[in-house]
Amino acid sequence: MTVALRSKHKLHFINGALPRPHDDDRDSIAWDRCNTMIMSWISNSVDPEISQSILWMDTTSEIWKELKERFYQGDVFRISDIQEEIYTLRQGDSSISAYYTKMKKLWQELDNFRPIPEIFCLENCQAIVKMKEYRDSDQVIRFLKGLNDQYSVVRSQIMLMEPLPNIGKVYSLLVQQERQSLLVFDESKLLAANGYSSQGNGNQNYGRGSNSYRGKGNGGRKPSYGRGKGKGNKLCTHCGMTNHIIDDCFQKHGFPPHMQRGGAVNNCITVEVKRIQNQLLMRRIMVTWIQASYTLLQISTRLYWLFFKILQQMCHLIA
């Protein structure tokens, strides 16, 4: 309501700063028209039962004062409920943005009931300034304590900072951390999908662990699954196929000459798989390094460049 009245330049009517002129003043007619218009706005904005109780008042300042005395008193029960919600609020399944919005809404409602007074001292009064700093620090602490355990590292780093950053800066850092966590999660899903695809290709192309079998005169006998007797008592931990172990895996160590095209030693498939694995590993290392750079807020510039040089050497070794 106050925002709407301020936008129409009518806030002075409700706070009594613009009293009614005398009847012989030409502005009295314009004042009566604005006063009646604001009274109709307020009457249409409240419930019909409340509107009946303010129907016979003459000025908007009287109506505003009556409503303020009736409803704007500090409700101790509501204040206690807000404080309990602030101290019990947790992130849970919510995102950082949704959790921050809930927390900010509760603090704003509490400030509405218990506002910090303005400074009216002739000299610089540090008491009010200190009270506002304590209130801002409480917001940051409660916001950090309600985060999930996956943000424990960032939470510890921020709480060790001196002075403690404001709530807007903390929100910005946590949103960046959330984006990096989602990027790592997408990388893990990509690795899992590539691993499953390589297993499927092994079943189709190499016949190990599949229903295809070789040999003449099998007749009605059971087919031979890859290498071995078909009992399935062995499992490779590299490709996931049966009837062999990782020490005898062709996908890891390469195929023998008689199983390759033209009899030449050609391990292009194995080399390509290793190259893709190295690329994925390099991407994960880069993501981990970027994530660590956000959390190590107190690191010096010299150590930062030292880590960067080490990372470059690791990239050359992997490549």
C-alpha positions in Angstrom: 0.0 0.0 0.0 2.7 2.5 0.9 4.6 1.7 -2.4 1.4 2.5 -4.4 0.8 5.7 -2.5 4.4 6.8 -2.8 4.2 6.2 -6.6 1.2 8.5 -6.7 2.8 11.2 -4.5 0.0 10.7 -1.9 2.1 9.4 1.0 1.8 12.8 2.8 -1.9 12.4 3.2 -1.7 9.3 5.4 1.2 10.3 7.6 -0.3 13.7 8.4 2.5 15.7 6.8 0.0 17.5 4.5 -3.0 18.8 6.6 -6.2 20.1 5.1 -6.1 23.8 4.1 -8.7 26.3 5.4 -12.0 26.4 3.6 -11.2 29.8 2.1 -8.1 28.4 0.5 -8.5 27.4 -3.1 -6.4 24.3 -2.6 -9.0 22.9 -0.1 -11.1 21.5 -2.9 -8.2 19.7 -4.5 -7.2 18.4 -1.1 -10.7 17.0 -0.4 -10.8 15.3 -3.8 -7.4 13.6 -3.2 -8.4 12.7 0.3 -11.6 11.0 -0.8 -9.8 9.2 -3.6 -7.3 7.7 -1.1 -10.0 6.8 1.3 -11.7 4.8 -1.5 -8.4 3.1 -2.3 -7.9 2.0 1.3 -11.5 0.8 1.6 -11.3 -1.3 -1.5 -8.0 -2.8 -0.4 -9.1 -4.2 3.0 -11.7 -6.8 3.9 -15.4 -5.8 3.8 -15.7 -6.2 7.6 -12.7 -3.9 8.2 -14.0 -1.5 5.7 -17.3 -1.1 7.7 -15.3 0.0 10.7 -13.5 2.9 8.9 -16.5 4.0 6.8 -17.4 7.1 8.9 -13.9 8.5 9.3 -13.2 11.8 7.6 -9.5 11.8 6.7 -7.1 9.3 5.4 -4.6 10.0 8.2 -7.3 8.9 10.8 -8.0 5.7 8.8 -4.2 4.9 8.6 -3.6 5.6 12.3 -6.6 3.3 13.2 -5.4 0.5 11.0 -1.8 0.8 12.2 -2.8 0.7 15.9 -5.0 -2.3 15.2 -2.8 -4.5 13.0 0.8 -3.2 13.1 1.6 -4.1 16.7 4.5 -6.4 17.1 2.9 -9.9 17.4 5.1 -11.8 19.8 3.8 -15.1 18.7 4.5 -14.4 15.0 8.0 -13.1 15.9 8.7 -16.3 17.7 7.4 -18.4 14.8 9.7 -16.4 12.4 12.7 -16.9 14.6 12.0 -20.6 14.8 11.6 -20.9 11.0 14.9 -19.1 10.5 16.8 -21.4 12.8 15.2 -24.6 11.5 15.3 -23.8 7.8 17.4 -26.1 5.7 18.3 -26.3 2.0 17.2 -29.9 1.5 16.2 -30.5 -2.1 16.0 -26.8 -2.9 18.5 -25.0 -5.1 20.7 -22.2 -3.7 18.4 -19.6 -5.3 15.2 -21.0 -3.8 16.8 -21.5 -0.4 18.2 -18.0 -0.4 14.7 -16.6 -1.3 13.0 -18.4 1.6 15.7 -17.2 4.1 15.6 -13.6 2.8 11.8 -13.5 3.0 11.9 -14.5 6.7 14.5 -12.0 7.6 12.6 -9.2 5.9 9.5 -10.1 7.7 11.4 -10.1 11.0 12.8 -6.7 10.2 9.3 -5.4 9.6 8.3 -6.4 13.1 11.6 -5.3 14.7 13.2 -2.6 12.6 16.5 -1.1 13.6 16.0 2.6 14.3 17.6 5.2 12.2 20.5 7.4 13.4 19.3 10.8 14.7 22.4 11.6 16.9 24.2 14.8 16.3 27.5 13.0 16.4 28.4 9.7 14.8 26.6 7.0 16.7 28.4 3.6 16.4 25.8 1.7 18.3 23.2 1.6 15.5 25.9 0.8 13.0 27.1 -2.1 15.1 23.6 -3.4 15.5 23.1 -3.5 11.7 26.5 -5.3 11.3 25.4 -7.9 13.9 22.1 -8.4 12.0 23.9 -8.9 8.7 26.3 -11.3 10.3 23.4 -13.3 11.7 21.8 -13.6 8.3 25.1 -14.9 6.7 25.6 -17.4 9.6 22.1 -18.8 9.5 22.3 -19.0 5.7 25.5 -21.0 5.8 24.4 -23.3 8.6 21.4 -24.4 6.6 23.3 -25.5 3.5 23.7 -29.2 2.6 26.8 -31.1 3.5 28.1 -30.9 -0.1 28.9 -27.2 0.5 30.8 -27.8 3.8 34.2 -26.8 2.3 32.9 -23.5 0.9 31.0 -22.9 4.1 34.2 -23.3 6.2 36.2 -21.1 4.0 33.6 -18.3 4.1 33.2 -18.5 7.8 36.9 -18.1 8.3 37.0 -14.9 6.3 37.6 -11.7 8.2 35.5 -9.6 7.9 32.6 -11.8 7.1 31.2 -10.9 3.6 27.6 -9.7 3.2 24.8 -12.0 2.3 24.8 -11.0 -1.4 28.5 -11.9 -1.8 28.0 -15.3 -0.1 25.1 -16.0 -2.4 27.2 -15.3 -5.4 30.0 -17.6 -4.3 27.6 -20.4 -3.5 25.8 -20.1 -6.9 29.2 -20.5 -8.6 29.9 -23.6 -6.5 26.5 -25.0 -7.4 27.2 -24.6 -11.1 30.6 -26.4 -10.8 28.9 -29.3 -8.9 26.4 -29.7 -11.7 29.2 -29.7 -14.3 31.0 -32.5 -12.4 27.8 -34.4 -12.2 27.2 -34.2 -15.9 30.8 -35.4 -16.5 30.2 -38.4 -14.4 27.1 -39.3 -16.3 29.0 -38.9 -19.6 31.7 -41.3 -18.3 29.1 -43.8 -17.3 27.4 -43.6 -20.7 30.7 -44.1 -22.5 31.5 -47.1 -20.4 28.2 -48.7 -21.1 28.6 -48.0 -24.8 32.0 -49.6 -24.9 30.5 -52.7 -23.3 27.8 -52.9 -25.9 30.3 -52.6 -28.7 32.3 -55.4 -27.3 29.2 -57.6 -27.3 28.5 -56.8 -30.9 31.9 -56.8 -32.5 34.1 -59.2 -30.6 31.7 -62.0 -29.8 33.0 -62.4 -26.2 30.2 -63.1 -23.8 27.6 -63.1 -26.7 25.5 -65.8 -28.3 27.7 -66.1 -31.4 29.9 -69.2 -31.7 32.2 -70.8 -34.1 33.1 -74.3 -35.2 31.5 -77.0 -37.3 29.3 -79.8 -36.3 27.9 -78.2 -33.2 24.4 -79.5 -33.9 22.2 -79.3 -30.9 25.0 -78.6 -28.5 25.0 -75.4 -26.5 26.9 -72.5 -28.1 30.3 -71.6 -26.7 30.3 -68.0 -25.2 33.5 -66.4 -26.3 36.6 -68.0 -24.8 36.4 -70.9 -22.4 33.8 -73.6 -21.8 30.8 -71.3 -21.6 30.4 -71.8 -17.9 30.6 -68.0 -17.1 32.7 -68.5 -14.0 35.0 -65.5 -14.9 34.2 -61.8 -15.2 36.4 -59.1 -16.6 36.4 -55.9 -14.5 37.6 -53.8 -17.5 35.0 -54.6 -20.2 32.4 -56.4 -18.2 32.4 -59.6 -20.3 32.4 -63.1 -19.1 34.8 -66.1 -19.5 38.0 -64.1 -19.1 39.7 -61.8 -16.6 41.3 -58.4 -16.9 44.8 -59.9 -17.5 43.5 -61.6 -20.7 41.3 -58.8 -21.9 41.8 -58.0 -25.6 40.2 -54.5 -25.2 42.8 -53.5 -22.7 45.9 -55.2 -24.0 45.1 -55.4 -27.7 44.1 -58.2 -30.1 46.5 -60.9 -31.3 47.7 -60.7 -34.9 45.5 -63.6 -36.1 42.4 -61.8 -34.9 43.2 -58.5 -36.6 42.5 -57.4 -40.1 45.1 -58.6 -42.6 47.1 -60.1 -39.8 48.9 -56.9 -39.0 49.3 -55.6 -35.5 46.8 -52.8 -35.4 45.6 -51.5 -32.1 43.8 -48.4 -33.4 40.7 -49.2 -31.4 42.6 -49.5 -28.1 44.6 -46.4 -28.8 41.4 -44.4 -29.6 39.7 -45.6 -26.4 42.7 -44.6 -24.4 42.8 -41.2 -26.1 39.1 -40.6 -25.2 39.7 -41.7 -21.6 42.7 -39.3 -21.3 40.5 -36.5 -22.7 37.8 -37.2 -20.2 40.3 -37.4 -17.4 41.8 -34.1 -18.4 38.4 -32.4 -18.4 37.7 -33.7 -14.9 41.1 -32.5 -13.7 40.3 -29.0 -15.1 36.9 -29.0 -13.4 38.4 -30.0 -10.1 41.0 -27.3 -10.3 38.4 -24.6 -11.1 36.3 -25.8 -8.2 39.2 -25.7 -5.8 40.2 -22.2 -7.0 36.8 -20.9 -5.9 37.1 -22.4 -2.4 40.7 -21.3 -1.8 39.8 -17.7 -1.4 42.8 -16.8 0.7 45.4 -18.2 -1.5 48.2 -15.9 -2.5 49.0 -14.9 -6.1 52.4 -16.7 -6.1 50.9 -20.0 -5.0 48.1 -19.6 -7.6 50.6 -19.4 -10.4 52.6 -22.3 -9.0 49.5 -24.5 -9.1 48.9 -23.3 -12.7 52.4 -24.3 -13.8 51.9 -27.8 -12.1 48.6 -28.2 -14.0 50.3 -27.3 -17.3 53.0 -30.0 -16.6 50.3 -32.5 -15.9 48.5 -31.6 -19.1 51.7 -32.3 -21.1 52.3 -35.6 -19.4 48.7 -36.8 -20.0 48.8 -35.6 -23.6 
